[in-house]
């Protein structure tokens, strides 16, 4: 029997950019899986030390803009501080995201994503929870 995990991500075909389907039972897990999927597409490998934690707080007009702002913030920190992050705690309330992340230096990166786009972005309810397709500009 082939079962689909409760949350996850998978790369999907896109003509010019990269695209990722992300699913999860709730919004916080969807954001976490989106970050994991983005790092997976880039081929990010981190060094074991040193570790740094950060508190990130962002506000969005809706959950889609909040997701794009969050992933673009992670890309900004990747580019400026050469860090990749694991989500430790994610809380979303009234279109405000509070997330505690643990960062590690990037040892290797196959190909950097320039930005997360709004192209056809919609977070949809499914019988299993939530799902979205993200498109990344490379």
Phi and psi in radians as a Rosetta constraint file:
Dihedral C 1 N 2 CA 2 C 2 CIRCULARHARMONIC -1.704 0.35
Dihedral N 2 CA 2 C 2 N 3 CIRCULARHARMONIC 1.969 0.35
Dihedral C 2 N 3 CA 3 C 3 CIRCULARHARMONIC -1.939 0.35
Dihedral N 3 CA 3 C 3 N 4 CIRCULARHARMONIC 2.559 0.35
Dihedral C 3 N 4 CA 4 C 4 CIRCULARHARMONIC -1.592 0.35
Dihedral N 4 CA 4 C 4 N 5 CIRCULARHARMONIC 2.312 0.35
Dihedral C 4 N 5 CA 5 C 5 CIRCULARHARMONIC -1.084 0.35
Dihedral N 5 CA 5 C 5 N 6 CIRCULARHARMONIC 2.694 0.35
Dihedral C 5 N 6 CA 6 C 6 CIRCULARHARMONIC -1.035 0.35
Dihedral N 6 CA 6 C 6 N 7 CIRCULARHARMONIC -0.613 0.35
Dihedral C 6 N 7 CA 7 C 7 CIRCULARHARMONIC -2.474 0.35
Dihedral N 7 CA 7 C 7 N 8 CIRCULARHARMONIC 2.717 0.35
Dihedral C 7 N 8 CA 8 C 8 CIRCULARHARMONIC 2.952 0.35
Dihedral N 8 CA 8 C 8 N 9 CIRCULARHARMONIC -2.885 0.35
Dihedral C 8 N 9 CA 9 C 9 CIRCULARHARMONIC -2.684 0.35
Dihedral N 9 CA 9 C 9 N 10 CIRCULARHARMONIC 2.748 0.35
Dihedral C 9 N 10 CA 10 C 10 CIRCULARHARMONIC -2.632 0.35
Dihedral N 10 CA 10 C 10 N 11 CIRCULARHARMONIC 2.467 0.35
Dihedral C 10 N 11 CA 11 C 11 CIRCULARHARMONIC -1.255 0.35
Dihedral N 11 CA 11 C 11 N 12 CIRCULARHARMONIC 2.443 0.35
Dihedral C 11 N 12 CA 12 C 12 CIRCULARHARMONIC -2.187 0.35
Dihedral N 12 CA 12 C 12 N 13 CIRCULARHARMONIC 2.749 0.35
Dihedral C 12 N 13 CA 13 C 13 CIRCULARHARMONIC -1.159 0.35
Dihedral N 13 CA 13 C 13 N 14 CIRCULARHARMONIC 2.453 0.35
Dihedral C 13 N 14 CA 14 C 14 CIRCULARHARMONIC -2.548 0.35
Dihedral N 14 CA 14 C 14 N 15 CIRCULARHARMONIC 2.475 0.35
Dihedral C 14 N 15 CA 15 C 15 CIRCULARHARMONIC -1.073 0.35
Dihedral N 15 CA 15 C 15 N 16 CIRCULARHARMONIC -0.825 0.35
Dihedral C 15 N 16 CA 16 C 16 CIRCULARHARMONIC -2.087 0.35
Dihedral N 16 CA 16 C 16 N 17 CIRCULARHARMONIC -0.630 0.35
Dihedral C 16 N 17 CA 17 C 17 CIRCULARHARMONIC -1.832 0.35
Dihedral N 17 CA 17 C 17 N 18 CIRCULARHARMONIC -2.912 0.35
Dihedral C 17 N 18 CA 18 C 18 CIRCULARHARMONIC -1.829 0.35
Dihedral N 18 CA 18 C 18 N 19 CIRCULARHARMONIC 2.535 0.35
Dihedral C 18 N 19 CA 19 C 19 CIRCULARHARMONIC -2.312 0.35
Dihedral N 19 CA 19 C 19 N 20 CIRCULARHARMONIC 2.640 0.35
Dihedral C 19 N 20 CA 20 C 20 CIRCULARHARMONIC -2.472 0.35
Dihedral N 20 CA 20 C 20 N 21 CIRCULARHARMONIC 2.236 0.35
Dihedral C 20 N 21 CA 21 C 21 CIRCULARHARMONIC -1.637 0.35
Dihedral N 21 CA 21 C 21 N 22 CIRCULARHARMONIC 2.266 0.35
Dihedral C 21 N 22 CA 22 C 22 CIRCULARHARMONIC -2.207 0.35
Dihedral N 22 CA 22 C 22 N 23 CIRCULARHARMONIC 2.402 0.35
Dihedral C 22 N 23 CA 23 C 23 CIRCULARHARMONIC -2.433 0.35
Dihedral N 23 CA 23 C 23 N 24 CIRCULARHARMONIC 2.675 0.35
Dihedral C 23 N 24 CA 24 C 24 CIRCULARHARMONIC -2.929 0.35
Dihedral N 24 CA 24 C 24 N 25 CIRCULARHARMONIC 2.810 0.35
Dihedral C 24 N 25 CA 25 C 25 CIRCULARHARMONIC -1.318 0.35
Dihedral N 25 CA 25 C 25 N 26 CIRCULARHARMONIC -0.326 0.35
Dihedral C 25 N 26 CA 26 C 26 CIRCULARHARMONIC -2.613 0.35
Dihedral N 26 CA 26 C 26 N 27 CIRCULARHARMONIC 2.960 0.35
Dihedral C 26 N 27 CA 27 C 27 CIRCULARHARMONIC -1.121 0.35
Dihedral N 27 CA 27 C 27 N 28 CIRCULARHARMONIC -0.767 0.35
Dihedral C 27 N 28 CA 28 C 28 CIRCULARHARMONIC -1.076 0.35
Dihedral N 28 CA 28 C 28 N 29 CIRCULARHARMONIC -0.731 0.35
Dihedral C 28 N 29 CA 29 C 29 CIRCULARHARMONIC -1.213 0.35
Dihedral N 29 CA 29 C 29 N 30 CIRCULARHARMONIC -0.597 0.35
Dihedral C 29 N 30 CA 30 C 30 CIRCULARHARMONIC -1.069 0.35
Dihedral N 30 CA 30 C 30 N 31 CIRCULARHARMONIC -0.769 0.35
Dihedral C 30 N 31 CA 31 C 31 CIRCULARHARMONIC -1.106 0.35
Dihedral N 31 CA 31 C 31 N 32 CIRCULARHARMONIC -0.735 0.35
Dihedral C 31 N 32 CA 32 C 32 CIRCULARHARMONIC -1.107 0.35
Dihedral N 32 CA 32 C 32 N 33 CIRCULARHARMONIC -0.799 0.35
Dihedral C 32 N 33 CA 33 C 33 CIRCULARHARMONIC -1.147 0.35
Dihedral N 33 CA 33 C 33 N 34 CIRCULARHARMONIC -0.620 0.35
Dihedral C 33 N 34 CA 34 C 34 CIRCULARHARMONIC -1.088 0.35
Dihedral N 34 CA 34 C 34 N 35 CIRCULARHARMONIC -0.753 0.35
Dihedral C 34 N 35 CA 35 C 35 CIRCULARHARMONIC -1.124 0.35
Dihedral N 35 CA 35 C 35 N 36 CIRCULARHARMONIC -0.792 0.35
Dihedral C 35 N 36 CA 36 C 36 CIRCULARHARMONIC -1.051 0.35
Dihedral N 36 CA 36 C 36 N 37 CIRCULARHARMONIC -0.756 0.35
Dihedral C 36 N 37 CA 37 C 37 CIRCULARHARMONIC -1.134 0.35
Dihedral N 37 CA 37 C 37 N 38 CIRCULARHARMONIC -0.689 0.35
Dihedral C 37 N 38 CA 38 C 38 CIRCULARHARMONIC -1.080 0.35
Dihedral N 38 CA 38 C 38 N 39 CIRCULARHARMONIC -0.813 0.35
Dihedral C 38 N 39 CA 39 C 39 CIRCULARHARMONIC -1.124 0.35
Dihedral N 39 CA 39 C 39 N 40 CIRCULARHARMONIC -0.621 0.35
Dihedral C 39 N 40 CA 40 C 40 CIRCULARHARMONIC -1.093 0.35
Dihedral N 40 CA 40 C 40 N 41 CIRCULARHARMONIC -0.809 0.35
Dihedral C 40 N 41 CA 41 C 41 CIRCULARHARMONIC -1.035 0.35
Dihedral N 41 CA 41 C 41 N 42 CIRCULARHARMONIC -0.658 0.35
Dihedral C 41 N 42 CA 42 C 42 CIRCULARHARMONIC -1.330 0.35
Dihedral N 42 CA 42 C 42 N 43 CIRCULARHARMONIC -0.267 0.35
Dihedral C 42 N 43 CA 43 C 43 CIRCULARHARMONIC 1.241 0.35
Dihedral N 43 CA 43 C 43 N 44 CIRCULARHARMONIC 0.672 0.35
Dihedral C 43 N 44 CA 44 C 44 CIRCULARHARMONIC -1.230 0.35
Dihedral N 44 CA 44 C 44 N 45 CIRCULARHARMONIC 2.267 0.35
Dihedral C 44 N 45 CA 45 C 45 CIRCULARHARMONIC -2.140 0.35
Dihedral N 45 CA 45 C 45 N 46 CIRCULARHARMONIC 2.265 0.35
Dihedral C 45 N 46 CA 46 C 46 CIRCULARHARMONIC -1.834 0.35
Dihedral N 46 CA 46 C 46 N 47 CIRCULARHARMONIC 2.712 0.35
Dihedral C 46 N 47 CA 47 C 47 CIRCULARHARMONIC -1.412 0.35
Dihedral N 47 CA 47 C 47 N 48 CIRCULARHARMONIC 2.735 0.35
Dihedral C 47 N 48 CA 48 C 48 CIRCULARHARMONIC -1.234 0.35
Dihedral N 48 CA 48 C 48 N 49 CIRCULARHARMONIC -0.507 0.35
Dihedral C 48 N 49 CA 49 C 49 CIRCULARHARMONIC -2.533 0.35
Dihedral N 49 CA 49 C 49 N 50 CIRCULARHARMONIC 2.827 0.35
Dihedral C 49 N 50 CA 50 C 50 CIRCULARHARMONIC -1.383 0.35
Dihedral N 50 CA 50 C 50 N 51 CIRCULARHARMONIC 2.730 0.35
Dihedral C 50 N 51 CA 51 C 51 CIRCULARHARMONIC -1.792 0.35
Dihedral N 51 CA 51 C 51 N 52 CIRCULARHARMONIC 2.463 0.35
Dihedral C 51 N 52 CA 52 C 52 CIRCULARHARMONIC -2.304 0.35
Dihedral N 52 CA 52 C 52 N 53 CIRCULARHARMONIC 2.520 0.35
Dihedral C 52 N 53 CA 53 C 53 CIRCULARHARMONIC -1.971 0.35
Dihedral N 53 CA 53 C 53 N 54 CIRCULARHARMONIC 2.645 0.35
Dihedral C 53 N 54 CA 54 C 54 CIRCULARHARMONIC -2.415 0.35
Dihedral N 54 CA 54 C 54 N 55 CIRCULARHARMONIC 2.577 0.35
Dihedral C 54 N 55 CA 55 C 55 CIRCULARHARMONIC -1.851 0.35
Dihedral N 55 CA 55 C 55 N 56 CIRCULARHARMONIC 2.147 0.35
Dihedral C 55 N 56 CA 56 C 56 CIRCULARHARMONIC -2.002 0.35
Dihedral N 56 CA 56 C 56 N 57 CIRCULARHARMONIC 2.253 0.35
Dihedral C 56 N 57 CA 57 C 57 CIRCULARHARMONIC -2.194 0.35
Dihedral N 57 CA 57 C 57 N 58 CIRCULARHARMONIC 2.201 0.35
Dihedral C 57 N 58 CA 58 C 58 CIRCULARHARMONIC -2.383 0.35
Dihedral N 58 CA 58 C 58 N 59 CIRCULARHARMONIC 2.669 0.35
Dihedral C 58 N 59 CA 59 C 59 CIRCULARHARMONIC -2.133 0.35
Dihedral N 59 CA 59 C 59 N 60 CIRCULARHARMONIC 2.490 0.35
Dihedral C 59 N 60 CA 60 C 60 CIRCULARHARMONIC -2.337 0.35
Dihedral N 60 CA 60 C 60 N 61 CIRCULARHARMONIC 2.789 0.35
Dihedral C 60 N 61 CA 61 C 61 CIRCULARHARMONIC -1.214 0.35
Dihedral N 61 CA 61 C 61 N 62 CIRCULARHARMONIC -0.555 0.35
Dihedral C 61 N 62 CA 62 C 62 CIRCULARHARMONIC -2.662 0.35
Dihedral N 62 CA 62 C 62 N 63 CIRCULARHARMONIC 3.123 0.35
Dihedral C 62 N 63 CA 63 C 63 CIRCULARHARMONIC -1.211 0.35
Dihedral N 63 CA 63 C 63 N 64 CIRCULARHARMONIC -0.547 0.35
Dihedral C 63 N 64 CA 64 C 64 CIRCULARHARMONIC -1.143 0.35
Dihedral N 64 CA 64 C 64 N 65 CIRCULARHARMONIC -0.812 0.35
Dihedral C 64 N 65 CA 65 C 65 CIRCULARHARMONIC -1.171 0.35
Dihedral N 65 CA 65 C 65 N 66 CIRCULARHARMONIC -0.556 0.35
Dihedral C 65 N 66 CA 66 C 66 CIRCULARHARMONIC -1.177 0.35
Dihedral N 66 CA 66 C 66 N 67 CIRCULARHARMONIC -0.702 0.35
Dihedral C 66 N 67 CA 67 C 67 CIRCULARHARMONIC -1.128 0.35
Dihedral N 67 CA 67 C 67 N 68 CIRCULARHARMONIC -0.774 0.35
Dihedral C 67 N 68 CA 68 C 68 CIRCULARHARMONIC -1.110 0.35
Dihedral N 68 CA 68 C 68 N 69 CIRCULARHARMONIC -0.762 0.35
Dihedral C 68 N 69 CA 69 C 69 CIRCULARHARMONIC -1.071 0.35
Dihedral N 69 CA 69 C 69 N 70 CIRCULARHARMONIC -0.735 0.35
Dihedral C 69 N 70 CA 70 C 70 CIRCULARHARMONIC -1.103 0.35
Dihedral N 70 CA 70 C 70 N 71 CIRCULARHARMONIC -0.875 0.35
Dihedral C 70 N 71 CA 71 C 71 CIRCULARHARMONIC -1.156 0.35
Dihedral N 71 CA 71 C 71 N 72 CIRCULARHARMONIC -0.657 0.35
Dihedral C 71 N 72 CA 72 C 72 CIRCULARHARMONIC -1.175 0.35
Dihedral N 72 CA 72 C 72 N 73 CIRCULARHARMONIC -0.573 0.35
Dihedral C 72 N 73 CA 73 C 73 CIRCULARHARMONIC -1.115 0.35
Dihedral N 73 CA 73 C 73 N 74 CIRCULARHARMONIC -0.743 0.35
Dihedral C 73 N 74 CA 74 C 74 CIRCULARHARMONIC -1.098 0.35
Dihedral N 74 CA 74 C 74 N 75 CIRCULARHARMONIC -0.679 0.35
Dihedral C 74 N 75 CA 75 C 75 CIRCULARHARMONIC -1.153 0.35
Dihedral N 75 CA 75 C 75 N 76 CIRCULARHARMONIC -0.669 0.35
Dihedral C 75 N 76 CA 76 C 76 CIRCULARHARMONIC -1.080 0.35
Dihedral N 76 CA 76 C 76 N 77 CIRCULARHARMONIC -0.808 0.35
Dihedral C 76 N 77 CA 77 C 77 CIRCULARHARMONIC -1.172 0.35
Dihedral N 77 CA 77 C 77 N 78 CIRCULARHARMONIC -0.551 0.35
Dihedral C 77 N 78 CA 78 C 78 CIRCULARHARMONIC -1.117 0.35
Dihedral N 78 CA 78 C 78 N 79 CIRCULARHARMONIC -0.775 0.35
Dihedral C 78 N 79 CA 79 C 79 CIRCULARHARMONIC -1.308 0.35
Dihedral N 79 CA 79 C 79 N 80 CIRCULARHARMONIC -0.721 0.35
Dihedral C 79 N 80 CA 80 C 80 CIRCULARHARMONIC -1.482 0.35
Dihedral N 80 CA 80 C 80 N 81 CIRCULARHARMONIC -0.554 0.35
Dihedral C 80 N 81 CA 81 C 81 CIRCULARHARMONIC -2.080 0.35
Dihedral N 81 CA 81 C 81 N 82 CIRCULARHARMONIC -0.015 0.35
Dihedral C 81 N 82 CA 82 C 82 CIRCULARHARMONIC 0.999 0.35
Dihedral N 82 CA 82 C 82 N 83 CIRCULARHARMONIC 0.772 0.35
Dihedral C 82 N 83 CA 83 C 83 CIRCULARHARMONIC -2.107 0.35
Dihedral N 83 CA 83 C 83 N 84 CIRCULARHARMONIC 2.552 0.35
Dihedral C 83 N 84 CA 84 C 84 CIRCULARHARMONIC -2.069 0.35
Dihedral N 84 CA 84 C 84 N 85 CIRCULARHARMONIC 2.634 0.35
Dihedral C 84 N 85 CA 85 C 85 CIRCULARHARMONIC -2.183 0.35
Dihedral N 85 CA 85 C 85 N 86 CIRCULARHARMONIC 2.531 0.35
Dihedral C 85 N 86 CA 86 C 86 CIRCULARHARMONIC -1.847 0.35
Dihedral N 86 CA 86 C 86 N 87 CIRCULARHARMONIC 2.359 0.35
Dihedral C 86 N 87 CA 87 C 87 CIRCULARHARMONIC -1.420 0.35
Dihedral N 87 CA 87 C 87 N 88 CIRCULARHARMONIC 2.158 0.35
Dihedral C 87 N 88 CA 88 C 88 CIRCULARHARMONIC -1.679 0.35
Dihedral N 88 CA 88 C 88 N 89 CIRCULARHARMONIC -0.743 0.35
Dihedral C 88 N 89 CA 89 C 89 CIRCULARHARMONIC -2.607 0.35
Dihedral N 89 CA 89 C 89 N 90 CIRCULARHARMONIC 2.221 0.35
Dihedral C 89 N 90 CA 90 C 90 CIRCULARHARMONIC -2.224 0.35
Dihedral N 90 CA 90 C 90 N 91 CIRCULARHARMONIC 2.183 0.35
Dihedral C 90 N 91 CA 91 C 91 CIRCULARHARMONIC -2.259 0.35
Dihedral N 91 CA 91 C 91 N 92 CIRCULARHARMONIC 2.235 0.35
Dihedral C 91 N 92 CA 92 C 92 CIRCULARHARMONIC -2.185 0.35
Dihedral N 92 CA 92 C 92 N 93 CIRCULARHARMONIC 2.184 0.35
Dihedral C 92 N 93 CA 93 C 93 CIRCULARHARMONIC -2.607 0.35
Dihedral N 93 CA 93 C 93 N 94 CIRCULARHARMONIC 2.238 0.35
Dihedral C 93 N 94 CA 94 C 94 CIRCULARHARMONIC 0.910 0.35
Dihedral N 94 CA 94 C 94 N 95 CIRCULARHARMONIC 0.782 0.35
Dihedral C 94 N 95 CA 95 C 95 CIRCULARHARMONIC 1.082 0.35
Dihedral N 95 CA 95 C 95 N 96 CIRCULARHARMONIC 0.444 0.35
Dihedral C 95 N 96 CA 96 C 96 CIRCULARHARMONIC -2.063 0.35
Dihedral N 96 CA 96 C 96 N 97 CIRCULARHARMONIC 2.287 0.35
Dihedral C 96 N 97 CA 97 C 97 CIRCULARHARMONIC -1.871 0.35
Dihedral N 97 CA 97 C 97 N 98 CIRCULARHARMONIC 2.193 0.35
Dihedral C 97 N 98 CA 98 C 98 CIRCULARHARMONIC -2.071 0.35
Dihedral N 98 CA 98 C 98 N 99 CIRCULARHARMONIC 2.090 0.35
Dihedral C 98 N 99 CA 99 C 99 CIRCULARHARMONIC -2.383 0.35
Dihedral N 99 CA 99 C 99 N 100 CIRCULARHARMONIC 2.345 0.35
Dihedral C 99 N 100 CA 100 C 100 CIRCULARHARMONIC -1.758 0.35
Dihedral N 100 CA 100 C 100 N 101 CIRCULARHARMONIC 2.180 0.35
Dihedral C 100 N 101 CA 101 C 101 CIRCULARHARMONIC -2.162 0.35
Dihedral N 101 CA 101 C 101 N 102 CIRCULARHARMONIC 2.652 0.35
Dihedral C 101 N 102 CA 102 C 102 CIRCULARHARMONIC -1.966 0.35
Dihedral N 102 CA 102 C 102 N 103 CIRCULARHARMONIC 2.110 0.35
Dihedral C 102 N 103 CA 103 C 103 CIRCULARHARMONIC -1.864 0.35
Dihedral N 103 CA 103 C 103 N 104 CIRCULARHARMONIC 2.625 0.35
Dihedral C 103 N 104 CA 104 C 104 CIRCULARHARMONIC -2.373 0.35
Dihedral N 104 CA 104 C 104 N 105 CIRCULARHARMONIC 2.631 0.35
Dihedral C 104 N 105 CA 105 C 105 CIRCULARHARMONIC -1.074 0.35
Dihedral N 105 CA 105 C 105 N 106 CIRCULARHARMONIC 2.505 0.35
Dihedral C 105 N 106 CA 106 C 106 CIRCULARHARMONIC -1.416 0.35
Dihedral N 106 CA 106 C 106 N 107 CIRCULARHARMONIC 2.143 0.35
Dihedral C 106 N 107 CA 107 C 107 CIRCULARHARMONIC -1.494 0.35
Dihedral N 107 CA 107 C 107 N 108 CIRCULARHARMONIC -0.706 0.35
Dihedral C 107 N 108 CA 108 C 108 CIRCULARHARMONIC -2.625 0.35
Dihedral N 108 CA 108 C 108 N 109 CIRCULARHARMONIC 2.516 0.35
Dihedral C 108 N 109 CA 109 C 109 CIRCULARHARMONIC -2.445 0.35
Dihedral N 109 CA 109 C 109 N 110 CIRCULARHARMONIC 2.115 0.35
Dihedral C 109 N 110 CA 110 C 110 CIRCULARHARMONIC -1.204 0.35
Dihedral N 110 CA 110 C 110 N 111 CIRCULARHARMONIC -0.912 0.35
Dihedral C 110 N 111 CA 111 C 111 CIRCULARHARMONIC -2.686 0.35
Dihedral N 111 CA 111 C 111 N 112 CIRCULARHARMONIC 2.216 0.35
Dihedral C 111 N 112 CA 112 C 112 CIRCULARHARMONIC -1.378 0.35
Dihedral N 112 CA 112 C 112 N 113 CIRCULARHARMONIC 2.503 0.35
Dihedral C 112 N 113 CA 113 C 113 CIRCULARHARMONIC -1.518 0.35
Dihedral N 113 CA 113 C 113 N 114 CIRCULARHARMONIC 2.344 0.35
Dihedral C 113 N 114 CA 114 C 114 CIRCULARHARMONIC -1.368 0.35
Dihedral N 114 CA 114 C 114 N 115 CIRCULARHARMONIC -0.759 0.35
Dihedral C 114 N 115 CA 115 C 115 CIRCULARHARMONIC -2.860 0.35
Dihedral N 115 CA 115 C 115 N 116 CIRCULARHARMONIC 2.766 0.35
Dihedral C 115 N 116 CA 116 C 116 CIRCULARHARMONIC -1.639 0.35
Dihedral N 116 CA 116 C 116 N 117 CIRCULARHARMONIC 2.357 0.35
Dihedral C 116 N 117 CA 117 C 117 CIRCULARHARMONIC -1.865 0.35
Dihedral N 117 CA 117 C 117 N 118 CIRCULARHARMONIC 2.953 0.35
Dihedral C 117 N 118 CA 118 C 118 CIRCULARHARMONIC -1.682 0.35
Dihedral N 118 CA 118 C 118 N 119 CIRCULARHARMONIC 0.115 0.35
Dihedral C 118 N 119 CA 119 C 119 CIRCULARHARMONIC -0.975 0.35
Dihedral N 119 CA 119 C 119 N 120 CIRCULARHARMONIC 1.972 0.35
Dihedral C 119 N 120 CA 120 C 120 CIRCULARHARMONIC 0.940 0.35
Dihedral N 120 CA 120 C 120 N 121 CIRCULARHARMONIC 0.459 0.35
Dihedral C 120 N 121 CA 121 C 121 CIRCULARHARMONIC -1.364 0.35
Dihedral N 121 CA 121 C 121 N 122 CIRCULARHARMONIC 2.200 0.35
Dihedral C 121 N 122 CA 122 C 122 CIRCULARHARMONIC -2.683 0.35
Dihedral N 122 CA 122 C 122 N 123 CIRCULARHARMONIC 2.290 0.35
Dihedral C 122 N 123 CA 123 C 123 CIRCULARHARMONIC -1.590 0.35
Dihedral N 123 CA 123 C 123 N 124 CIRCULARHARMONIC 2.073 0.35
Dihedral C 123 N 124 CA 124 C 124 CIRCULARHARMONIC -1.957 0.35
Dihedral N 124 CA 124 C 124 N 125 CIRCULARHARMONIC 2.541 0.35
Dihedral C 124 N 125 CA 125 C 125 CIRCULARHARMONIC -1.416 0.35
Dihedral N 125 CA 125 C 125 N 126 CIRCULARHARMONIC 2.440 0.35
Dihedral C 125 N 126 CA 126 C 126 CIRCULARHARMONIC -2.258 0.35
Dihedral N 126 CA 126 C 126 N 127 CIRCULARHARMONIC 2.956 0.35
Dihedral C 126 N 127 CA 127 C 127 CIRCULARHARMONIC -1.037 0.35
Dihedral N 127 CA 127 C 127 N 128 CIRCULARHARMONIC -0.444 0.35
Dihedral C 127 N 128 CA 128 C 128 CIRCULARHARMONIC -1.598 0.35
Dihedral N 128 CA 128 C 128 N 129 CIRCULARHARMONIC -0.231 0.35
Dihedral C 128 N 129 CA 129 C 129 CIRCULARHARMONIC 2.602 0.35
Dihedral N 129 CA 129 C 129 N 130 CIRCULARHARMONIC -1.994 0.35
Dihedral C 129 N 130 CA 130 C 130 CIRCULARHARMONIC -2.257 0.35
Dihedral N 130 CA 130 C 130 N 131 CIRCULARHARMONIC 2.706 0.35
Dihedral C 130 N 131 CA 131 C 131 CIRCULARHARMONIC -2.625 0.35
Dihedral N 131 CA 131 C 131 N 132 CIRCULARHARMONIC 2.586 0.35
Dihedral C 131 N 132 CA 132 C 132 CIRCULARHARMONIC -2.646 0.35
Dihedral N 132 CA 132 C 132 N 133 CIRCULARHARMONIC 2.831 0.35
Dihedral C 132 N 133 CA 133 C 133 CIRCULARHARMONIC -2.086 0.35
Dihedral N 133 CA 133 C 133 N 134 CIRCULARHARMONIC 2.172 0.35
Dihedral C 133 N 134 CA 134 C 134 CIRCULARHARMONIC -1.821 0.35
Dihedral N 134 CA 134 C 134 N 135 CIRCULARHARMONIC 2.471 0.35
Dihedral C 134 N 135 CA 135 C 135 CIRCULARHARMONIC -2.052 0.35
Dihedral N 135 CA 135 C 135 N 136 CIRCULARHARMONIC 2.281 0.35
Dihedral C 135 N 136 CA 136 C 136 CIRCULARHARMONIC -1.977 0.35
Dihedral N 136 CA 136 C 136 N 137 CIRCULARHARMONIC 2.350 0.35
Dihedral C 136 N 137 CA 137 C 137 CIRCULARHARMONIC -1.467 0.35
Dihedral N 137 CA 137 C 137 N 138 CIRCULARHARMONIC 2.083 0.35
